[in-house]
Structures are given as structure tokens and as C-alpha cells.
Amino acid sequence: MAQKLECEIVTVERVVYRGEASMVIAPGLEGDMGILPRHAPLLAALREGELVIRGVGGAPAEDISIAIGGGFVEVLNNRVVVLADSAERADEIDEQRAQAARDSALQQIANKKTDLGGDLEAAEAALRRSSTRLKVAQRRQRRRSGPSGPGGETPSRP
């Protein structure tokens, strides 16, 4: 049997994921990093982005996508611990709410650039968070619909 990683994704409020994985892809400050079993010890800062836990469950293994708002990752002895500033699993994201937050942030940014006042950095951070949440939620929707034809039906094979 292939070796697995113990994986734990936590925020201040809760444990978002705890279980095994065959690979973790984390959004590092310098780019995405892939973590496999027997990875060298590591402590790194994370940026806002999508964290993917690969190979969850039995056959067929599935992926879990999580929108994180930055934090840190520690890898030691086949154990990955992510301490995230914020984290939402793809199936928890309300796509309409995320779109409304993105639209609001874009409006605030547009107003700040014309008014030259207010907190432009906070609006830009809100835009990054909402865009990440939307990306993760939309990717999940595409995976769930799979290869489908018109009307959402799976094409038949000859």
C-alpha cells in the first residue's frame, strides 16, 4: 500500500480537515508547493489561495479544495499541518455571497481611486479573498458536472 500523509487544516475557530492524503498542494508565497509522503521537514508561509488535498478516501480517491486566507504550513514526519488565517472547503462556499463580496470590493476600489481616501488595502484584500473563494467554488462546480453534453446529460458512447 502506498504511503500516506497525515493532514490537518485548522483555523482559530475550527478544524477544517483532518485525515489522510496522498498529496497536498499549498499556495506558498513563492508559488504553489506539492507535498508528498517522505517530504523534507518544512515550515513556510502561505498566501491566499487554493489548497488541494489529493487522494482522500478509498478508490476512487477524491480531491478536496479549500480556499485559505494565508497562514503557515509545517511538514514533519509525513504529517502536514496548515494553520490558516481563514479556510473554507469548496462545498461550504456560498457562490452568490462570494460574488456579492467581490462586486462590493471592486466598487470600493473604484471609489477609493477616485476619492483618494479610505482604506484601499482593505478593499484589495477583500477582493483577493472573494476572488479565491469564487475560483474554488467554481472549480468544484466544474468537477461535479464532469464531461456533460447539452442539458447536463452525459454523452452516450457508441
C-alpha angles and dihedrals in degrees: 000000000000118000117255137205123237105230132193126176113189140172129187089267104044154341105272097186136002121174147074128313137177092215140002122207111199131185103241124188091254096041140298117320128204117216119198132176113290091026115164116261110278141177115186142160118245130214128213109287148093120316114197125200108199130200099022119168129356131313118350092033117213136209126237118207121203127186107220130189098214130284137132138301126208122193119190132148097350091311123118118195120183117193101196128191086218133352136183127179114232092247091055096055117106101216095199092051091048090050091049090050090049092049091048092050091049090051091050091049091050091050094047092053091053097038096040089215141095130044108316093170092058091050091049091049090050089051091052092049095048093044091052091049091050093048092051093046094047093048089053090051091052092049092049094050091048122176102344136159130219114320092022094282121141109245114249121240122229 
